[in-house]
Amino acid sequence: MTEPAIVLGANQYGKAEVRVVKVTRDTARHEIDDLNVTSQLRGDFAAAHLAGDNAHVVATDTQKNTIFAFARDGIGSPEAFLLRLADHFTSSFDWVSGGRWEAERFAWDRIVADGSPHDHAFVRSGQVVRTAVVVADGADRHVLGGLHSLTVLKTTESGFEGFPRDRYTTLQETSDRILATDVAARWRYDGVAADAGFDYDAAYESVRLLLLEAFAERYSAALQTTLFDMGSRVLERRPEIAEIRLSMPNKHHFVVDLAPFGLDNPNEVFFAADRPYGLIEAAVTRAGAASPAAAWEGIAGFC
Ligand SMILES: O=c1[nH]c(=O)c2[nH]c(=O)[nH]c2[nH]1
């Protein structure tokens, strides 16, 4: 009895999860489109699977580049963007008979600073998590408020210059970059506030808004500067908070080189890398004030 022949079944291939951020900055009021795009081609790819012949294989790298190049003209609705990609690939290559294009679109709200929606500072919609810790140590009560996953981004008014250069330094100086981070913070209420009658909800809401405002308002010379600005703003405005610790990843957004495709890129199309990331952490405290170790015991990581 002869074995049945082994044949190639359904197949598709492409680049998954291309993180593209498009900033529209024709006016001072910037707009942001933030997508995670997957492109997969279907068609006649038998020779690649069966014979090592790549003549039909539109490289996944090419598919990725196409996504960035198309973003240069604006993204619009994710559906319209995916339709543009579908039409492009199916019309450019005879053997591409179809495919599957998918996108996730991340929603951003403008940060409200000084009572009005900010021109170029944004907060990711609805994902912040509030945290709380109470430690009882004899008669003492230590109360920590906190939050994490407060994702913020500013499309300009951020730079990084003046850092030392050695033989391993390749980073270019810039005075106009995207600054993005997921803020994690814990702050300690002291004395008067360590009481269940205190309005912790109002204090939390105030801290969240102060962190956002401070992030939005000042030029950022480094994420370190911005972290300190944010912590200071909280201590300046909330006397019942004794100290605050912040942990903030620097979520790098790299300007995509579109020159090979005959396109300029004046800080409009970015690749949002997920790793590695910078990690900036600091405590901001009041001069001379003690920090009770018991309050912070058992906190995983920096804060
Ligand atoms: O704000 C920044 N702080 C750094 O310490 C740093 N390092 C780096 O490569 N880029 C940046 N950006």
The ligand as an SDF file (V2000), in Angstrom:
LIG
                    3D

 12 13  0  0  0  0  0  0  0  0999 V2000
   14.6680   60.8000   29.2670 O   0  0  0  0  0  0  0  0  0  0  0  0
   15.6230   60.0300   29.0590 C   0  0  0  0  0  0  0  0  0  0  0  0
   16.4250   59.6760   30.0800 N   0  0  0  0  0  0  0  0  0  0  0  0
   17.4740   58.8220   29.9110 C   0  0  0  0  0  0  0  0  0  0  0  0
   18.2040   58.4970   30.8840 O   0  0  0  0  0  0  0  0  0  0  0  0
   17.7050   58.3220   28.6280 C   0  0  0  0  0  0  0  0  0  0  0  0
   18.6160   57.4610   28.1100 N   0  0  0  0  0  0  0  0  0  0  0  0
   18.3310   57.3170   26.8010 C   0  0  0  0  0  0  0  0  0  0  0  0
   18.9560   56.5500   26.0130 O   0  0  0  0  0  0  0  0  0  0  0  0
   17.2650   58.0750   26.4570 N   0  0  0  0  0  0  0  0  0  0  0  0
   16.8550   58.7090   27.5780 C   0  0  0  0  0  0  0  0  0  0  0  0
   15.8270   59.5670   27.8090 N   0  0  0  0  0  0  0  0  0  0  0  0
  1  2  2  0
  2  3  1  0
  2 12  1  0
  3  4  1  0
  4  5  2  0
  4  6  1  0
  6  7  1  0
  6 11  2  0
  7  8  1  0
  8  9  2  0
  8 10  1  0
 10 11  1  0
 11 12  1  0
M  END
$$$$
